[in-house]
Amino acid sequence: MSTFPVTLITGFLGSGKTTLLNNLLHDQQMADTAVIINEFGDVAIDHLLVESAIENAVVLQSGCICCTVRGDLVDTLGDLVAKAERGDIPRFSRIVIETTGLADPTSVVRLFAGEPLLAETFHLRAVVTTVDAVNGMTQLDKFEEAARQVALADVLILTKTDLVEPQATNVLRDRLHHLNPGAEIIPVVAGKLSPDDLFAHAPAAPSGPDGDVGRWLKLDAFGPREPHRNGHDHAHGDASSSHDDHHNHDDAHHGHLHHDASIHSFTVTLDAPIERDALRGWLASILSLRGQDLLRMKGIVNVLGLDGPMVVHAVQDIVHPPMTLAAWPSDDHSTRIVFITRNISQPALQRSLEAMAREHRVS
């Protein structure tokens, strides 16, 4: 059964999110899209209005359906589908959800991963975060919410690039890449980005056994793999370690503490196959001990006895149902898991995986 792809657009206050949305709502390419916003007053739709639908939804000249969140987001999504099925609004094939500028997108991401009834009808395709090229550095310095919005993104829209010098833009890009190496960074001027460009840059998680994991994982963005390890020469480590064993970058650049200094992006690898029970136990340990600090995890695992890799994906303590691909995407059959965490180090997770595999006598 096919499900509706959902794109979440988030961004800090003043980052150009509303401008981006206004431009999208004008575009005829949005004709089969339903957009959920927090307040109609925030988005200039009066001159785009074609007809009022029932209650909290309107249809725009572009054919796009625009509605506000009414109570629970789950109820709003259900209402949209019901209205389309009754013919109250045009049918749509995808959904865009806007969050408020101070919102932590984690709660919405967790909702799609942890609500079984929601998963039957919708799947989260991507998180898109707008970042202000003028004020982005300051916002990352002062507000943890801004750093978390960047860390959770699949795509980063860098706005107002025409208002700053190229050198300043490059410094901000470097910082964004450090926070989230796997996210694609797209500079825009005046919020002008076509829907085709937006959705093309949003890599979807594999939805079936023949899914493509390459664009979704973007492992190359996280640098070269760690040296070959099977866990025989490392001490046991556990996932509860709260700080980095070492720092491989200057978290305190510019001479003061940053709110993103505690956020780390890295890859954990294992060459030998791992037993399913070992993987299950390792994930359960991480989630129970440090789930709130696990901003995002996604990867492919070489599970003993399977022909293809198992795809794992989690946000905080919510795990998507694991899925097995029919075949490996390349000749590299190693386990590779990308983490974005808060105050959890790569060495701690690497050692814990090796220890778990060693205890099950696979590595």
Contacts in CASP RR format, 6 or more apart in sequence:
PFRMAT RR
TARGET T0000
AUTHOR 0000-0000-0000
METHOD contacts of the structure
MODEL  1
MSTFPVTLITGFLGSGKTTLLNNLLHDQQMADTAVIINEFGDVAIDHLLV
ESAIENAVVLQSGCICCTVRGDLVDTLGDLVAKAERGDIPRFSRIVIETT
GLADPTSVVRLFAGEPLLAETFHLRAVVTTVDAVNGMTQLDKFEEAARQV
ALADVLILTKTDLVEPQATNVLRDRLHHLNPGAEIIPVVAGKLSPDDLFA
HAPAAPSGPDGDVGRWLKLDAFGPREPHRNGHDHAHGDASSSHDDHHNHD
DAHHGHLHHDASIHSFTVTLDAPIERDALRGWLASILSLRGQDLLRMKGI
VNVLGLDGPMVVHAVQDIVHPPMTLAAWPSDDHSTRIVFITRNISQPALQ
RSLEAMAREHRVS
1 120 0 8 1.000
3 119 0 8 1.000
3 120 0 8 1.000
3 121 0 8 1.000
3 122 0 8 1.000
3 123 0 8 1.000
4 81 0 8 1.000
4 92 0 8 1.000
4 93 0 8 1.000
4 94 0 8 1.000
4 95 0 8 1.000
4 121 0 8 1.000
4 122 0 8 1.000
4 123 0 8 1.000
5 93 0 8 1.000
5 94 0 8 1.000
5 95 0 8 1.000
5 122 0 8 1.000
5 123 0 8 1.000
5 125 0 8 1.000
5 204 0 8 1.000
6 94 0 8 1.000
6 95 0 8 1.000
6 96 0 8 1.000
6 97 0 8 1.000
6 112 0 8 1.000
6 122 0 8 1.000
6 123 0 8 1.000
6 124 0 8 1.000
6 125 0 8 1.000
7 94 0 8 1.000
7 95 0 8 1.000
7 96 0 8 1.000
7 97 0 8 1.000
7 125 0 8 1.000
7 126 0 8 1.000
7 127 0 8 1.000
7 128 0 8 1.000
7 198 0 8 1.000
7 199 0 8 1.000
7 202 0 8 1.000
8 96 0 8 1.000
8 97 0 8 1.000
8 99 0 8 1.000
8 105 0 8 1.000
8 108 0 8 1.000
8 109 0 8 1.000
8 124 0 8 1.000
8 126 0 8 1.000
8 127 0 8 1.000
8 128 0 8 1.000
9 17 0 8 1.000
9 20 0 8 1.000
9 21 0 8 1.000
9 96 0 8 1.000
9 97 0 8 1.000
9 98 0 8 1.000
9 99 0 8 1.000
9 128 0 8 1.000
9 129 0 8 1.000
9 130 0 8 1.000
10 17 0 8 1.000
10 98 0 8 1.000
10 99 0 8 1.000
10 101 0 8 1.000
10 103 0 8 1.000
10 105 0 8 1.000
10 127 0 8 1.000
10 128 0 8 1.000
10 129 0 8 1.000
10 130 0 8 1.000
10 149 0 8 1.000
10 152 0 8 1.000
10 153 0 8 1.000
11 17 0 8 1.000
11 99 0 8 1.000
11 101 0 8 1.000
11 129 0 8 1.000
11 130 0 8 1.000
11 131 0 8 1.000
11 146 0 8 1.000
11 149 0 8 1.000
12 101 0 8 1.000
12 102 0 8 1.000
12 130 0 8 1.000
12 131 0 8 1.000
12 132 0 8 1.000
12 136 0 8 1.000
12 139 0 8 1.000
12 143 0 8 1.000
12 145 0 8 1.000
12 146 0 8 1.000
12 149 0 8 1.000
13 101 0 8 1.000
13 102 0 8 1.000
14 101 0 8 1.000
14 132 0 8 1.000
14 135 0 8 1.000
15 101 0 8 1.000
15 130 0 8 1.000
15 131 0 8 1.000
15 132 0 8 1.000
15 135 0 8 1.000
15 136 0 8 1.000
15 139 0 8 1.000
15 159 0 8 1.000
16 130 0 8 1.000
16 132 0 8 1.000
16 159 0 8 1.000
16 160 0 8 1.000
16 191 0 8 1.000
17 98 0 8 1.000
17 101 0 8 1.000
17 130 0 8 1.000
18 42 0 8 1.000
18 43 0 8 1.000
19 159 0 8 1.000
19 190 0 8 1.000
19 191 0 8 1.000
20 130 0 8 1.000
20 157 0 8 1.000
20 159 0 8 1.000
20 188 0 8 1.000
20 191 0 8 1.000
20 193 0 8 1.000
21 35 0 8 1.000
21 37 0 8 1.000
21 43 0 8 1.000
21 96 0 8 1.000
21 98 0 8 1.000
22 43 0 8 1.000
22 44 0 8 1.000
23 190 0 8 1.000
23 191 0 8 1.000
23 192 0 8 1.000
23 193 0 8 1.000
24 30 0 8 1.000
24 35 0 8 1.000
24 64 0 8 1.000
24 96 0 8 1.000
24 193 0 8 1.000
24 195 0 8 1.000
24 198 0 8 1.000
25 35 0 8 1.000
25 43 0 8 1.000
25 45 0 8 1.000
25 48 0 8 1.000
25 60 0 8 1.000
25 62 0 8 1.000
25 64 0 8 1.000
25 66 0 8 1.000
26 48 0 8 1.000
26 62 0 8 1.000
27 62 0 8 1.000
27 64 0 8 1.000
27 194 0 8 1.000
27 195 0 8 1.000
28 62 0 8 1.000
28 63 0 8 1.000
29 194 0 8 1.000
29 195 0 8 1.000
29 196 0 8 1.000
30 62 0 8 1.000
30 63 0 8 1.000
30 64 0 8 1.000
30 195 0 8 1.000
31 62 0 8 1.000
31 63 0 8 1.000
31 64 0 8 1.000
31 90 0 8 1.000
32 90 0 8 1.000
32 91 0 8 1.000
32 92 0 8 1.000
32 93 0 8 1.000
32 94 0 8 1.000
33 64 0 8 1.000
33 65 0 8 1.000
33 92 0 8 1.000
33 93 0 8 1.000
33 94 0 8 1.000
33 95 0 8 1.000
33 96 0 8 1.000
33 195 0 8 1.000
34 64 0 8 1.000
34 65 0 8 1.000
34 66 0 8 1.000
34 67 0 8 1.000
34 80 0 8 1.000
34 84 0 8 1.000
34 89 0 8 1.000
34 92 0 8 1.000
34 94 0 8 1.000
34 95 0 8 1.000
34 96 0 8 1.000
35 64 0 8 1.000
35 65 0 8 1.000
35 66 0 8 1.000
35 67 0 8 1.000
35 95 0 8 1.000
35 96 0 8 1.000
35 97 0 8 1.000
35 98 0 8 1.000
36 67 0 8 1.000
36 68 0 8 1.000
36 69 0 8 1.000
36 73 0 8 1.000
36 76 0 8 1.000
36 77 0 8 1.000
36 80 0 8 1.000
36 95 0 8 1.000
36 96 0 8 1.000
36 97 0 8 1.000
36 98 0 8 1.000
37 43 0 8 1.000
37 66 0 8 1.000
37 67 0 8 1.000
37 68 0 8 1.000
37 69 0 8 1.000
37 98 0 8 1.000
38 68 0 8 1.000
38 69 0 8 1.000
38 98 0 8 1.000
38 99 0 8 1.000
38 100 0 8 1.000
39 68 0 8 1.000
40 58 0 8 1.000
40 66 0 8 1.000
40 68 0 8 1.000
43 66 0 8 1.000
45 58 0 8 1.000
45 60 0 8 1.000
45 66 0 8 1.000
48 60 0 8 1.000
48 61 0 8 1.000
48 62 0 8 1.000
49 58 0 8 1.000
49 59 0 8 1.000
49 60 0 8 1.000
49 61 0 8 1.000
50 58 0 8 1.000
50 59 0 8 1.000
50 60 0 8 1.000
50 61 0 8 1.000
50 63 0 8 1.000
51 58 0 8 1.000
51 59 0 8 1.000
52 58 0 8 1.000
53 59 0 8 1.000
53 65 0 8 1.000
53 83 0 8 1.000
53 88 0 8 1.000
53 89 0 8 1.000
54 83 0 8 1.000
54 88 0 8 1.000
55 70 0 8 1.000
55 79 0 8 1.000
56 67 0 8 1.000
56 68 0 8 1.000
56 70 0 8 1.000
56 76 0 8 1.000
56 79 0 8 1.000
57 65 0 8 1.000
57 66 0 8 1.000
57 67 0 8 1.000
57 79 0 8 1.000
57 80 0 8 1.000
57 83 0 8 1.000
57 88 0 8 1.000
57 89 0 8 1.000
58 65 0 8 1.000
58 66 0 8 1.000
58 67 0 8 1.000
59 65 0 8 1.000
59 66 0 8 1.000
59 89 0 8 1.000
59 90 0 8 1.000
60 66 0 8 1.000
63 90 0 8 1.000
65 80 0 8 1.000
65 89 0 8 1.000
65 90 0 8 1.000
65 92 0 8 1.000
67 76 0 8 1.000
67 79 0 8 1.000
67 80 0 8 1.000
68 76 0 8 1.000
69 76 0 8 1.000
70 76 0 8 1.000
70 79 0 8 1.000
73 97 0 8 1.000
73 108 0 8 1.000
73 111 0 8 1.000
74 111 0 8 1.000
74 115 0 8 1.000
74 117 0 8 1.000
74 118 0 8 1.000
77 95 0 8 1.000
77 118 0 8 1.000
77 121 0 8 1.000
77 122 0 8 1.000
78 121 0 8 1.000
80 89 0 8 1.000
80 92 0 8 1.000
80 95 0 8 1.000
81 121 0 8 1.000
83 89 0 8 1.000
84 90 0 8 1.000
84 91 0 8 1.000
84 92 0 8 1.000
94 125 0 8 1.000
94 199 0 8 1.000
95 122 0 8 1.000
97 108 0 8 1.000
99 105 0 8 1.000
99 108 0 8 1.000
101 145 0 8 1.000
102 145 0 8 1.000
103 145 0 8 1.000
104 145 0 8 1.000
104 148 0 8 1.000
104 149 0 8 1.000
105 127 0 8 1.000
105 129 0 8 1.000
105 148 0 8 1.000
105 149 0 8 1.000
105 152 0 8 1.000
106 148 0 8 1.000
106 152 0 8 1.000
106 295 0 8 1.000
106 315 0 8 1.000
106 316 0 8 1.000
109 124 0 8 1.000
109 127 0 8 1.000
109 152 0 8 1.000
109 296 0 8 1.000
109 315 0 8 1.000
110 315 0 8 1.000
110 316 0 8 1.000
110 318 0 8 1.000
111 118 0 8 1.000
112 118 0 8 1.000
112 119 0 8 1.000
112 122 0 8 1.000
112 123 0 8 1.000
112 124 0 8 1.000
113 119 0 8 1.000
113 124 0 8 1.000
113 313 0 8 1.000
113 314 0 8 1.000
113 315 0 8 1.000
113 318 0 8 1.000
113 319 0 8 1.000
113 320 0 8 1.000
114 318 0 8 1.000
123 204 0 8 1.000
123 205 0 8 1.000
123 207 0 8 1.000
125 199 0 8 1.000
125 202 0 8 1.000
125 204 0 8 1.000
125 205 0 8 1.000
126 154 0 8 1.000
126 155 0 8 1.000
126 202 0 8 1.000
126 203 0 8 1.000
126 204 0 8 1.000
127 152 0 8 1.000
127 153 0 8 1.000
127 154 0 8 1.000
127 155 0 8 1.000
128 153 0 8 1.000
128 154 0 8 1.000
128 155 0 8 1.000
128 156 0 8 1.000
128 157 0 8 1.000
128 198 0 8 1.000
128 202 0 8 1.000
129 149 0 8 1.000
129 150 0 8 1.000
129 152 0 8 1.000
129 153 0 8 1.000
129 155 0 8 1.000
129 156 0 8 1.000
129 157 0 8 1.000
129 183 0 8 1.000
130 156 0 8 1.000
130 157 0 8 1.000
130 159 0 8 1.000
131 150 0 8 1.000
131 156 0 8 1.000
131 157 0 8 1.000
131 158 0 8 1.000
131 159 0 8 1.000
131 172 0 8 1.000
131 176 0 8 1.000
132 139 0 8 1.000
132 159 0 8 1.000
132 160 0 8 1.000
133 158 0 8 1.000
133 159 0 8 1.000
133 160 0 8 1.000
133 161 0 8 1.000
133 163 0 8 1.000
133 164 0 8 1.000
133 168 0 8 1.000
133 169 0 8 1.000
133 172 0 8 1.000
133 187 0 8 1.000
134 160 0 8 1.000
134 163 0 8 1.000
134 164 0 8 1.000
136 146 0 8 1.000
136 172 0 8 1.000
137 168 0 8 1.000
137 171 0 8 1.000
137 172 0 8 1.000
137 175 0 8 1.000
139 146 0 8 1.000
140 146 0 8 1.000
140 147 0 8 1.000
140 150 0 8 1.000
140 175 0 8 1.000
140 179 0 8 1.000
140 258 0 8 1.000
140 259 0 8 1.000
140 260 0 8 1.000
141 254 0 8 1.000
141 256 0 8 1.000
141 258 0 8 1.000
141 259 0 8 1.000
142 259 0 8 1.000
143 259 0 8 1.000
144 259 0 8 1.000
144 260 0 8 1.000
146 259 0 8 1.000
147 179 0 8 1.000
147 258 0 8 1.000
147 259 0 8 1.000
147 260 0 8 1.000
147 263 0 8 1.000
148 263 0 8 1.000
148 295 0 8 1.000
150 156 0 8 1.000
150 176 0 8 1.000
150 179 0 8 1.000
150 180 0 8 1.000
150 183 0 8 1.000
150 260 0 8 1.000
151 179 0 8 1.000
151 180 0 8 1.000
151 260 0 8 1.000
151 263 0 8 1.000
151 265 0 8 1.000
151 295 0 8 1.000
151 296 0 8 1.000
151 340 0 8 1.000
152 180 0 8 1.000
152 295 0 8 1.000
152 296 0 8 1.000
152 315 0 8 1.000
152 340 0 8 1.000
153 180 0 8 1.000
153 183 0 8 1.000
154 183 0 8 1.000
154 184 0 8 1.000
154 202 0 8 1.000
154 203 0 8 1.000
155 183 0 8 1.000
155 184 0 8 1.000
155 186 0 8 1.000
155 198 0 8 1.000
155 201 0 8 1.000
155 202 0 8 1.000
156 176 0 8 1.000
156 180 0 8 1.000
156 183 0 8 1.000
156 184 0 8 1.000
156 185 0 8 1.000
156 186 0 8 1.000
157 186 0 8 1.000
157 188 0 8 1.000
157 191 0 8 1.000
157 193 0 8 1.000
158 169 0 8 1.000
158 172 0 8 1.000
158 173 0 8 1.000
158 176 0 8 1.000
158 185 0 8 1.000
158 186 0 8 1.000
158 187 0 8 1.000
158 188 0 8 1.000
159 188 0 8 1.000
159 191 0 8 1.000
160 189 0 8 1.000
161 169 0 8 1.000
161 187 0 8 1.000
161 188 0 8 1.000
161 189 0 8 1.000
162 189 0 8 1.000
162 190 0 8 1.000
169 187 0 8 1.000
173 185 0 8 1.000
175 260 0 8 1.000
176 183 0 8 1.000
176 185 0 8 1.000
177 183 0 8 1.000
177 185 0 8 1.000
177 221 0 8 1.000
178 249 0 8 1.000
178 265 0 8 1.000
179 260 0 8 1.000
179 263 0 8 1.000
179 265 0 8 1.000
180 265 0 8 1.000
180 340 0 8 1.000
181 218 0 8 1.000
181 221 0 8 1.000
181 222 0 8 1.000
181 223 0 8 1.000
181 265 0 8 1.000
182 218 0 8 1.000
182 221 0 8 1.000
182 222 0 8 1.000
182 265 0 8 1.000
182 338 0 8 1.000
184 201 0 8 1.000
186 193 0 8 1.000
186 197 0 8 1.000
186 201 0 8 1.000
203 215 0 8 1.000
203 216 0 8 1.000
203 218 0 8 1.000
204 216 0 8 1.000
205 216 0 8 1.000
205 298 0 8 1.000
205 311 0 8 1.000
205 313 0 8 1.000
205 320 0 8 1.000
206 212 0 8 1.000
206 213 0 8 1.000
206 216 0 8 1.000
206 311 0 8 1.000
206 323 0 8 1.000
206 325 0 8 1.000
208 323 0 8 1.000
208 325 0 8 1.000
209 323 0 8 1.000
209 324 0 8 1.000
209 325 0 8 1.000
209 326 0 8 1.000
210 325 0 8 1.000
210 326 0 8 1.000
211 325 0 8 1.000
212 329 0 8 1.000
213 299 0 8 1.000
213 300 0 8 1.000
213 309 0 8 1.000
213 311 0 8 1.000
213 325 0 8 1.000
213 329 0 8 1.000
214 329 0 8 1.000
216 298 0 8 1.000
217 298 0 8 1.000
217 299 0 8 1.000
217 300 0 8 1.000
217 336 0 8 1.000
217 338 0 8 1.000
218 338 0 8 1.000
219 267 0 8 1.000
219 336 0 8 1.000
219 338 0 8 1.000
222 265 0 8 1.000
222 266 0 8 1.000
222 267 0 8 1.000
222 338 0 8 1.000
223 267 0 8 1.000
225 267 0 8 1.000
225 269 0 8 1.000
225 334 0 8 1.000
225 336 0 8 1.000
226 267 0 8 1.000
226 269 0 8 1.000
226 350 0 8 1.000
228 271 0 8 1.000
229 269 0 8 1.000
229 270 0 8 1.000
229 271 0 8 1.000
229 350 0 8 1.000
229 354 0 8 1.000
230 270 0 8 1.000
230 271 0 8 1.000
230 272 0 8 1.000
230 354 0 8 1.000
230 357 0 8 1.000
230 358 0 8 1.000
230 363 0 8 1.000
231 354 0 8 1.000
231 355 0 8 1.000
231 357 0 8 1.000
231 358 0 8 1.000
231 363 0 8 1.000
232 358 0 8 1.000
232 363 0 8 1.000
234 350 0 8 1.000
234 351 0 8 1.000
234 354 0 8 1.000
234 355 0 8 1.000
235 351 0 8 1.000
236 351 0 8 1.000
236 352 0 8 1.000
236 355 0 8 1.000
237 348 0 8 1.000
237 351 0 8 1.000
237 352 0 8 1.000
237 355 0 8 1.000
238 285 0 8 1.000
238 289 0 8 1.000
238 348 0 8 1.000
238 351 0 8 1.000
238 352 0 8 1.000
238 355 0 8 1.000
239 282 0 8 1.000
239 285 0 8 1.000
239 286 0 8 1.000
239 289 0 8 1.000
239 290 0 8 1.000
239 344 0 8 1.000
239 348 0 8 1.000
239 349 0 8 1.000
239 352 0 8 1.000
240 289 0 8 1.000
240 290 0 8 1.000
240 348 0 8 1.000
241 344 0 8 1.000
241 345 0 8 1.000
241 347 0 8 1.000
241 348 0 8 1.000
242 343 0 8 1.000
242 344 0 8 1.000
243 343 0 8 1.000
243 345 0 8 1.000
244 264 0 8 1.000
244 345 0 8 1.000
244 346 0 8 1.000
244 347 0 8 1.000
245 345 0 8 1.000
245 347 0 8 1.000
245 348 0 8 1.000
246 347 0 8 1.000
251 258 0 8 1.000
251 261 0 8 1.000
252 258 0 8 1.000
252 261 0 8 1.000
262 342 0 8 1.000
262 343 0 8 1.000
263 295 0 8 1.000
263 340 0 8 1.000
263 341 0 8 1.000
263 342 0 8 1.000
264 339 0 8 1.000
264 340 0 8 1.000
264 341 0 8 1.000
264 342 0 8 1.000
264 343 0 8 1.000
264 344 0 8 1.000
264 345 0 8 1.000
264 346 0 8 1.000
265 338 0 8 1.000
265 339 0 8 1.000
265 340 0 8 1.000
265 341 0 8 1.000
266 338 0 8 1.000
266 339 0 8 1.000
266 341 0 8 1.000
266 346 0 8 1.000
266 349 0 8 1.000
267 336 0 8 1.000
267 337 0 8 1.000
267 338 0 8 1.000
267 339 0 8 1.000
267 346 0 8 1.000
268 335 0 8 1.000
268 336 0 8 1.000
268 337 0 8 1.000
268 339 0 8 1.000
268 346 0 8 1.000
268 349 0 8 1.000
268 350 0 8 1.000
268 353 0 8 1.000
269 334 0 8 1.000
269 335 0 8 1.000
269 336 0 8 1.000
269 337 0 8 1.000
269 350 0 8 1.000
270 302 0 8 1.000
270 334 0 8 1.000
270 335 0 8 1.000
270 353 0 8 1.000
270 354 0 8 1.000
270 357 0 8 1.000
270 363 0 8 1.000
271 334 0 8 1.000
271 335 0 8 1.000
271 363 0 8 1.000
272 302 0 8 1.000
272 357 0 8 1.000
272 362 0 8 1.000
272 363 0 8 1.000
273 302 0 8 1.000
273 303 0 8 1.000
273 304 0 8 1.000
273 305 0 8 1.000
273 362 0 8 1.000
274 301 0 8 1.000
274 302 0 8 1.000
274 303 0 8 1.000
274 304 0 8 1.000
274 335 0 8 1.000
274 353 0 8 1.000
274 356 0 8 1.000
274 357 0 8 1.000
274 360 0 8 1.000
274 362 0 8 1.000
274 363 0 8 1.000
275 303 0 8 1.000
275 304 0 8 1.000
275 357 0 8 1.000
275 360 0 8 1.000
275 362 0 8 1.000
276 303 0 8 1.000
276 304 0 8 1.000
277 360 0 8 1.000
278 356 0 8 1.000
278 357 0 8 1.000
278 359 0 8 1.000
278 360 0 8 1.000
278 362 0 8 1.000
279 301 0 8 1.000
279 303 0 8 1.000
279 310 0 8 1.000
279 312 0 8 1.000
279 356 0 8 1.000
281 356 0 8 1.000
282 352 0 8 1.000
282 353 0 8 1.000
282 356 0 8 1.000
283 312 0 8 1.000
283 314 0 8 1.000
283 319 0 8 1.000
285 352 0 8 1.000
285 356 0 8 1.000
286 294 0 8 1.000
286 349 0 8 1.000
286 352 0 8 1.000
287 294 0 8 1.000
287 314 0 8 1.000
287 317 0 8 1.000
287 319 0 8 1.000
288 317 0 8 1.000
290 341 0 8 1.000
290 344 0 8 1.000
291 316 0 8 1.000
291 317 0 8 1.000
292 316 0 8 1.000
292 317 0 8 1.000
293 341 0 8 1.000
293 342 0 8 1.000
293 343 0 8 1.000
293 344 0 8 1.000
294 314 0 8 1.000
294 315 0 8 1.000
294 316 0 8 1.000
294 317 0 8 1.000
294 339 0 8 1.000
294 341 0 8 1.000
294 344 0 8 1.000
295 315 0 8 1.000
295 316 0 8 1.000
295 340 0 8 1.000
295 341 0 8 1.000
295 342 0 8 1.000
296 314 0 8 1.000
296 315 0 8 1.000
296 338 0 8 1.000
296 339 0 8 1.000
296 340 0 8 1.000
297 312 0 8 1.000
297 313 0 8 1.000
297 314 0 8 1.000
297 315 0 8 1.000
297 337 0 8 1.000
297 338 0 8 1.000
297 339 0 8 1.000
297 340 0 8 1.000
298 311 0 8 1.000
298 312 0 8 1.000
298 313 0 8 1.000
298 314 0 8 1.000
298 337 0 8 1.000
298 338 0 8 1.000
299 311 0 8 1.000
299 312 0 8 1.000
299 313 0 8 1.000
299 336 0 8 1.000
299 337 0 8 1.000
299 338 0 8 1.000
300 309 0 8 1.000
300 310 0 8 1.000
300 311 0 8 1.000
300 312 0 8 1.000
300 325 0 8 1.000
300 329 0 8 1.000
300 335 0 8 1.000
300 336 0 8 1.000
300 337 0 8 1.000
301 309 0 8 1.000
301 310 0 8 1.000
301 311 0 8 1.000
301 312 0 8 1.000
301 335 0 8 1.000
301 337 0 8 1.000
302 309 0 8 1.000
302 333 0 8 1.000
302 334 0 8 1.000
302 335 0 8 1.000
303 309 0 8 1.000
303 310 0 8 1.000
303 324 0 8 1.000
304 362 0 8 1.000
306 324 0 8 1.000
307 326 0 8 1.000
307 327 0 8 1.000
308 324 0 8 1.000
308 325 0 8 1.000
308 326 0 8 1.000
308 327 0 8 1.000
308 328 0 8 1.000
309 324 0 8 1.000
309 325 0 8 1.000
309 328 0 8 1.000
309 329 0 8 1.000
309 333 0 8 1.000
309 335 0 8 1.000
310 322 0 8 1.000
310 323 0 8 1.000
310 324 0 8 1.000
310 325 0 8 1.000
311 322 0 8 1.000
311 323 0 8 1.000
311 324 0 8 1.000
311 325 0 8 1.000
312 319 0 8 1.000
312 320 0 8 1.000
312 322 0 8 1.000
312 337 0 8 1.000
313 319 0 8 1.000
313 320 0 8 1.000
314 320 0 8 1.000
335 353 0 8 1.000
339 346 0 8 1.000
339 349 0 8 1.000
341 349 0 8 1.000
354 363 0 8 1.000
357 363 0 8 1.000
END
